[in-house]
Amino acid sequence: MNKRTYRIVIGDLPEAADRRELLELVLAAASLDLHVQVRLLGRARELLDDGIDSAWRQLEDQALAEILTGQTEDVVATGPAGRPQSSASDGPIVVIRT
């Protein structure tokens, strides 16, 4: 059986106080053995630039989450009213815009 993919799209670099909470959200999903894909857009890519010990890089290194960078259209299809929608094989999409 294929695992569902739960996608989290971070639209911009979060405030410093919010970065840890976002990281904890991804860790919580991973602890439930969910396949998590995190898409970092725009300045959110800077989360990966915290050096070799970056917690966000470690998520991928430890196979806890898949970290992607690129365009929203690669991940999110929008339905009526511009709301994200997923295909039948995908789990929910959480879009975080800061």
N, C-alpha and C positions, 0 to 999 in steps of 0.2 A: 504494500500500500504506500502511495506517495504521501509524504508529509505536507501539510499545508505550510505556506510561507506567510509569515506575518511581517509586513513591511512598515517601517518607520521612516518617514521622510522629514528631515530637518532642513528647513528652508533657509536658515541664516545662522550665523554664529550666535548661540544663546548667551545671555548674560552669565557672568562668572558663577553667580549663585545658582543658576539653573542647570549648569553643565553636569554637576554631580547627580542631580535628580534624574536627568535623562539617562545617564550612565546606569543608574540603579534600575530604571525602567527596563533597559535592555538586559541587564543581569537577572532581573526577576523573571523575564520571559525565558531566558536561557535556563534558569533553574527549574523551570517547568518542562524542560526538554522541547521547547517550541523552536522551530526553525525561524530565525529572525534575520531579516535583511534590513540594514540601515543605509539609507541613501543620504549622503551629505551634499547639499547644494550650496553654491555661492561661498560665502565666508565660513560656512559650517565646516568646510574642508580643513580649516585651521585647527580643528580638534585633533587632527592627526599629526600636527606639527609640534607637539609638546615634547619632542625628543624620542629617543629609543624606548623609553619607559612609558610612552603614552598609553593610558588605560584604554583608549579607543582602539589603538593598534593591537593591544593585547587581546581584546575581544576576538579579533579575527585570528590572531596567532594561536589562541587556545581553542579555536573552533567553536566559540560561544555565539558568534554572530558573523554574518557576512557584511562587510563594510564596502559600500560602493560610492563612487562620486560620479556626477554627470547631470543630465537633464531630467527634470520631473517627468517628461513624457515617456522616458524609458521605463518608468516604474508605475506611474499613476495614470489610469484612464479616468476621465471625468464623465460623470453622468449628468442628469438634469440638474440645473442650478449650480453647475460647477463642482458638485460634491464628488470626492474620490469614490470609485467603485472598483471592485476586484472581480476577477473571473471566478468561475465556480470552484476551481482548484486552489484558489488563494484564500488566505485568511484575511482578516480586516486590515485596512491600511490606516495608520495613524499619521496625520500630517501635522507637523509642528512648525509653525511660522513664528519667527520672533521679530 
